[in-house]
Amino acid sequence: MTFVLYAAGIVLVGLIASLVAWPLLAAQTESVQPLPAAEHIVRWEKQKAAAYAAIREAEFDKQMGKLTDEDYQFIRQKYEARAIEALTQLDQLTGSMESLSPNRPK
């Protein structure tokens, strides 16, 4: 009798594990759709805003005496690079979107 209970338990655990794992395994076989340009623009806008906010916060922390000049310069360079990257990507994306719409004046 105990063997039957153990076997039923193992079968039940196996069924539950396969039900849980099925969506994870099935998702790997599907191809990943590329993001539309609008979603890329939103992503880069968020990165740009976050970089600007981090620079403003670092400036405030420096004024309050929480950061040394070296730390401030390091943080500023890091987030300026992120902002420049975001601006470059936004320029490329908006330029490509403008070239796709023929009705827009240039």
Order of alpha helices (4+ residues) and beta strands (2+ residues): alpha-alpha-alpha
